[in-house]
């Protein structure tokens, strides 16, 4: 084939680009549906997940190899380039998706190695093809590691396609797969693969963005329905029933209230959807910890950023490790939203039923007062009734400077986003940054009060 032939066959070449692009778009949609079933959907059985994973391996490593072998044995003209590029695309595609085990990834890479060897069998151990093979393997590993960025960035994806197809095709020997590969054929193969990936990636990125917007709206709707269904009235009714049962049977009842710190700042900085994503992530994580504890519990979302957990038939010493696990889990987690990882902490108030309690409001008020003490101490703290139970001490090392001062009378101070907190019963002044501060002339034993 000559350059003149290439220009004459340009309409045929463009038709091939359209054909392979439409095939690839259809394939990636089918692949995405299977992948969602295997790794993303929540309401699906484990057997169906594994069935989907097996199918993913079959339609990539299996189908890619089959298309390649079919072209190798039965097609020996330049049309074979279409099928070999299809096979290459199908085998590389799963590397751009996460979730696969090491065994599944190993099968995918072995299939790519097999295809490479079949194309380069006659020159495989020559220096240039061997070096190219090592670079090709390294490129596939890079694809696997940075698959999220590549799948969301059209430019990076296109450059990756040019790089990988160039390494693959320009090192193919002149005689390969029953055909004579001229330079013009190799150039056509690289252009065909690159254009195919360019069109497919552009389409997929657009679909991905639309799916993300749809999911965000669904999560927002689910979250708001959750608040509606966890209304204050319903919460009070259930809590009153559990309180009455505990009083009647003279059993224990522990109560914890979690309030996420600085959620207003998160909503203002990242948007309400980001805040809802954090709230949803916190709910999922807390449910997982609570379920693993094997304790009887009820979890309520009582407001935009507050969770109440009721532990019937459990004394406070039993639930303390679970409450601490939830507190630690929240503060150690990062919640992903639009390529950002958002961290959040929580303040906790904890109490248990007392013999002198006459209504559920007695418990609720003690927990709320304990929560207030946690907030006043500087957030990210657990308070059991009037006793400070747990504070993250590294926070003081990393974010606060502690200086010892004599007891001083309360006064109001505010200076350029630097907070001085004095506690009436503590001989410490804690300086924090990036937080507004209040000191009060009140003689409250709780010391100064921070804005939530």
Secondary structure, DSSP 8 states (H G I E B T S, - for coil): --HHHHHHTHHHHHHHHHHHHHHHHHHHHHHHHHHIIIII-SSS-HHHHHHHHHHHHIIIIIHHHHHHHHHHHH--STTHHHHHHHHHHHHHHGGGS----HHHHHHHHHHHHHHHHHHSTTTTTSHHHHHHHHHHHHHHHHHHHTHHHHHH-HHHHHHHHHHHHHHHHHTS-SEETTEE--HHHHHHHHHHHHHHHHHHHHHHHHHHHHHHHHHHHHHHHHHHHHHHHT-HHHHHHHHHHHHHHHHHHT--EEEEEEEETTHHHHHHHH-HHHHHHHHHHHHHHHHHHHHHHT---EEEE-SSSEEEEEEET--HHHHHHHHHHHHHHHHH-EEEETTEEEE--EEEEEEE--TT--SHHHHHHHHHHHHHHHHHHTSSEEEETTEEEEE-HHHHHHH-EEEE----------BTTEEEEE-TT-SEEEEEESS---------TT------
